[in-house]
Amino acid sequence: MDNGDFFIGIAQQALWVAALATAPILLPALVCGILVGMFQAATSINEATLSFVPKLIVVGATLVLFGASILMLVADFTREIFERIPDILA
């Protein structure tokens, strides 16, 4: 296997792991932001903390729920990268 193909494969896998690790956090924050924005538009309340605090709570709750699985995903990827080091040097 060519080193260029090897590194491209690792980069693709890293991007996929990054997407899988951030999606459980970003998607609920996005939905919360849209709902709060709709509420602010309907009531004409333009308070900055009204949009920040609910998103902070949602992100904290999703980290509590999905934090362990995200950590395991990143740890498995890191372990796999370290196991592939001899393939690069050979």
MIDREN-626162 format. One line per field, with one value per residue: residue in one letter; z, x, y of N, C-alpha, C in turn; residue number from 1. Coordinates in pm, whole numbers, plus 50000, padded with zeros to 5 digits. Each point is the difference from the previous one (the first is absolute). Last residue first. Example, Ala and Ser with C-alpha at 12.3 -4.5 7.8 and 13.67 -1.06 7.14 Angstrom:
aa [S, A]
n_Z [50708, 49993]
n_X [51285, 50029]
n_Y [49775, 49428]
ca_Z [50006, 50000]
ca_X [50082, 49911]
ca_Y [50119, 50119]
c_Z [50073, 50000]
c_X [49923, 50090]
c_Y [50109, 50120]
i [2, 1]
END
This chain:
aa [A, L, I, D, P, I, R, E, F, I, E, R, T, F, D, A, V, L, M, L, I, S, A, G, F, L, V, L, T, A, G, V, V, I, L, K, P, V, F, S, L, T, A, E, N, I, S, T, A, A, Q, F, M, G, V, L, I, G, C, V, L, A, P, L, L, I, P, A, T, A, L, A, A, V, W, L, A, Q, Q, A, I, G, I, F, F, D, G, N, D, M]
n_Z [50826, 50332, 50045, 50231, 50481, 50247, 50126, 50427, 50194, 49856, 50198, 50418, 50001, 49916, 50356, 50311, 49894, 50075, 50447, 50191, 49910, 50256, 50431, 50036, 49951, 50324, 50207, 49713, 49860, 50284, 49979, 49648, 50051, 50263, 49802, 49716, 50200, 50127, 49681, 49814, 50282, 50132, 49764, 49867, 49780, 49879, 49780, 49881, 49653, 49886, 50306, 49997, 49671, 50083, 50274, 49793, 49753, 50238, 50152, 49696, 49935, 50319, 49977, 49693, 50098, 50263, 49828, 49620, 50001, 49946, 49566, 49668, 50016, 49825, 49538, 49831, 50027, 49673, 49597, 49999, 49958, 49568, 49741, 50065, 49775, 49543, 49891, 50036, 49743, 49965]
n_X [50720, 49827, 49530, 49749, 50012, 49681, 49524, 49774, 49857, 49583, 49615, 49861, 49743, 49539, 49726, 49875, 49641, 49567, 49851, 49827, 49555, 49671, 49913, 49732, 49501, 49664, 50128, 50049, 49612, 49824, 50197, 49868, 49595, 50001, 50155, 49707, 49684, 50163, 50070, 49663, 49820, 50288, 50019, 49561, 49578, 49439, 49550, 49692, 50037, 50451, 50248, 49928, 50221, 50446, 50089, 49998, 50384, 50376, 50004, 50133, 50462, 50242, 49990, 50309, 50479, 50205, 50051, 50304, 50496, 50274, 50004, 50258, 50463, 50164, 50071, 50396, 50389, 50072, 50194, 50465, 50268, 50071, 50328, 50444, 50153, 50107, 50425, 50373, 49972, 49986]
n_Y [50048, 50312, 50077, 49677, 49989, 50265, 49912, 49966, 50407, 50165, 49816, 50164, 50390, 49960, 49868, 50332, 50287, 49835, 49985, 50393, 50108, 49790, 50173, 50395, 50091, 50165, 50410, 50362, 50221, 50334, 50430, 50281, 50231, 50389, 50393, 50230, 50292, 50435, 50365, 50301, 50332, 50357, 50413, 50299, 50222, 49930, 49978, 49620, 49664, 49898, 49742, 49535, 49753, 49893, 49630, 49579, 49879, 49850, 49552, 49670, 49947, 49760, 49526, 49806, 49973, 49647, 49554, 49973, 49965, 49601, 49795, 50213, 49927, 49598, 49982, 50191, 49741, 49669, 50132, 50054, 49616, 49835, 50209, 49870, 49612, 50035, 50160, 49705, 49523, 49452]
ca_Z [49925, 50005, 49935, 49857, 49937, 49987, 49860, 49954, 50060, 49938, 49866, 50018, 50038, 49881, 49907, 50055, 49978, 49856, 49954, 50048, 49919, 49868, 50011, 50021, 49894, 49940, 50105, 50040, 49898, 50012, 50121, 49972, 49907, 50074, 50094, 49922, 49961, 50113, 50042, 49898, 49970, 50088, 49959, 50110, 49945, 50110, 49986, 50115, 50025, 49890, 50007, 50115, 49963, 49904, 50078, 50080, 49909, 49951, 50109, 50017, 49885, 50019, 50099, 49951, 49915, 50075, 50113, 49964, 50021, 50136, 50093, 49974, 50048, 50146, 50034, 49976, 50103, 50123, 49981, 50003, 50139, 50073, 49957, 50073, 50143, 50019, 49971, 50118, 49990, 50000]
ca_X [50047, 50145, 50059, 49974, 50099, 50132, 50041, 50030, 50127, 50107, 50023, 50067, 50138, 50068, 50021, 50106, 50127, 50022, 50040, 50136, 50088, 50010, 50077, 50142, 50080, 49941, 49978, 50131, 50043, 49922, 50041, 50133, 49983, 49938, 50100, 50096, 49941, 49980, 50121, 50043, 49889, 50008, 50108, 50093, 50135, 50096, 50082, 49972, 49856, 49937, 50040, 49935, 49859, 49991, 50014, 49879, 49890, 50020, 49969, 49854, 49939, 50024, 49905, 49862, 49960, 50003, 49907, 49858, 49940, 50020, 49922, 49858, 49968, 49994, 49878, 49886, 50002, 49948, 49856, 49933, 49997, 49905, 49867, 49969, 49988, 49868, 49900, 49982, 50074, 49916]
ca_Y [49882, 49990, 50117, 49990, 49911, 50064, 50007, 49865, 49958, 50078, 49944, 49871, 50029, 50053, 49889, 49915, 50068, 50010, 49868, 49976, 50084, 49937, 49876, 50025, 49939, 49881, 49902, 49950, 49904, 49876, 49929, 49944, 49888, 49890, 49951, 49922, 49871, 49910, 49932, 49904, 49911, 49884, 49911, 49986, 49989, 50009, 50121, 50086, 50010, 50073, 50140, 50061, 50016, 50110, 50123, 50018, 50035, 50137, 50091, 49997, 50065, 50144, 50053, 49992, 50112, 50127, 49995, 50002, 50131, 50049, 49918, 50024, 50135, 49992, 49927, 50088, 50104, 49940, 49976, 50130, 50045, 49916, 50046, 50123, 49970, 49939, 50103, 50085, 50126, 50118]
c_Z [49852, 49917, 49991, 49923, 49848, 49941, 49981, 49855, 49959, 50055, 49927, 49864, 50017, 50032, 49874, 49908, 50053, 49971, 49850, 49954, 50039, 49907, 49863, 50004, 50021, 49906, 49939, 50112, 50031, 49897, 50018, 50123, 49970, 49910, 50079, 50090, 49917, 49959, 50105, 50047, 49893, 49973, 50087, 49963, 50112, 49941, 50121, 49996, 50113, 50026, 49890, 50012, 50115, 49955, 49908, 50081, 50079, 49907, 49957, 50111, 50014, 49884, 50026, 50106, 49958, 49915, 50083, 50121, 49972, 50026, 50144, 50097, 49979, 50059, 50152, 50036, 49981, 50113, 50126, 49982, 50012, 50145, 50071, 49959, 50078, 50148, 50020, 49978, 50125, 50000]
c_X [50011, 50055, 50151, 50062, 49978, 50103, 50139, 50048, 50038, 50136, 50112, 50031, 50081, 50147, 50074, 50028, 50117, 50137, 50030, 50051, 50146, 50090, 50016, 50083, 50150, 50096, 49949, 49988, 50141, 50044, 49926, 50052, 50134, 49986, 49946, 50108, 50094, 49931, 49975, 50121, 50038, 49886, 50006, 50105, 50103, 50138, 50091, 50077, 49969, 49851, 49936, 50034, 49921, 49857, 49991, 50004, 49872, 49888, 50014, 49957, 49849, 49938, 50019, 49898, 49853, 49941, 49998, 49907, 49850, 49929, 50012, 49913, 49852, 49966, 49983, 49868, 49884, 49995, 49938, 49849, 49927, 49987, 49892, 49865, 49958, 49975, 49859, 49896, 49972, 50088]
c_Y [50028, 49884, 49984, 50117, 49982, 49905, 50062, 49998, 49858, 49957, 50074, 49938, 49872, 50027, 50045, 49881, 49915, 50063, 50001, 49864, 49976, 50081, 49934, 49873, 50013, 49927, 49869, 49896, 49947, 49896, 49868, 49924, 49935, 49878, 49881, 49941, 49913, 49869, 49893, 49918, 49899, 49902, 49875, 49895, 49999, 49977, 50022, 50132, 50098, 50019, 50082, 50148, 50064, 50025, 50122, 50129, 50024, 50045, 50145, 50096, 50006, 50079, 50150, 50045, 49996, 50113, 50128, 49990, 50004, 50132, 50050, 49921, 50033, 50137, 49990, 49933, 50096, 50103, 49942, 49985, 50133, 50040, 49919, 50059, 50124, 49971, 49948, 50109, 50085, 50124]
i [90, 89, 88, 87, 86, 85, 84, 83, 82, 81, 80, 79, 78, 77, 76, 75, 74, 73, 72, 71, 70, 69, 68, 67, 66, 65, 64, 63, 62, 61, 60, 59, 58, 57, 56, 55, 54, 53, 52, 51, 50, 49, 48, 47, 46, 45, 44, 43, 42, 41, 40, 39, 38, 37, 36, 35, 34, 33, 32, 31, 30, 29, 28, 27, 26, 25, 24, 23, 22, 21, 20, 19, 18, 17, 16, 15, 14, 13, 12, 11, 10, 9, 8, 7, 6, 5, 4, 3, 2, 1]
END
